[in-house]
Amino acid sequence: GRGLAEAVGVEDDVDIIVGTFSKSLASIGGFAVGSEAMEVLRYGSRPYIFTASPSPSCIATVRSSLRTIA
């Protein structure tokens, strides 16, 4: 389900959660979500943010897969 953080009961202690679209969602790419720590990640990664953007078809695949499993 939600990975190791859920399994050991420390989800509230995790600053950033990352995941991949390539395993269960049949696409490419991934995601990172969080709170204040995300601002540091955004500013530090600015030169890389749009270097490998997913194609519209990959985003459509992820959206469709999420609707199916939700």
Stockholm file with secondary structure:
# STOCKHOLM 1.0

chainA/1-70         GRGLAEAVGVEDDVDIIVGTFSKSLASIGGFAVGSEAMEVLRYGSRPYIFTASPSPSCIATVRSSLRTIA
#=GR chainA/1-70 SS CCCHHHHTTCGGGCSEEEEESSSSSSSSCEEEEESHHHHHHHHHTGGGTTTTCCCHHHHHHHHHHHHHHC
#=GC SS_cons        CCCHHHHTTCGGGCSEEEEESSSSSSSSCEEEEESHHHHHHHHHTGGGTTTTCCCHHHHHHHHHHHHHHC
//
